[in-house]
């Protein structure tokens, strides 16, 4: 069971948006594999809150 968890963690690191270009250049993953990974991701648009639901944002703008 832990090996499955470890392999999933490794896959997440390979496809991480911050490191994907490096992974592709090193040959660890192909661009086609990356595109396939992106298509397989779940749609999480319902988890995004509209900006008006975050009243604290206005207070932070004045601090900049």
Order of alpha helices (4+ residues) and beta strands (2+ residues): alpha-alpha-alpha-alpha
